[in-house]
């Protein structure tokens, strides 16, 4: 399994939170990692505003 994780900034959230996606390594290439990372960063930014 391969995974991509993005943590919320500590100063934007009252707790440590991270979002993680795991995918079978045979199905993940570098383009997938970049795309998943970009989506997770967007989700983390939106979540930080809600959790703040």
Residue pairs with C-beta under 8 A, 6 or more apart in sequence:
1 22
1 23
1 24
1 25
2 22
2 23
2 24
2 25
2 28
2 33
3 20
3 21
3 22
3 23
4 20
4 21
4 33
4 36
4 37
4 40
5 18
5 19
5 20
5 21
5 40
6 18
6 19
6 20
6 37
6 40
6 41
6 43
6 44
7 16
7 17
7 18
7 44
8 16
8 17
8 18
8 44
8 47
8 48
8 51
9 48
10 16
12 48
12 49
12 51
12 52
13 47
13 48
13 51
13 52
14 51
14 52
15 51
17 47
17 51
19 40
19 43
19 44
19 47
21 36
21 40
23 32
23 36
28 36
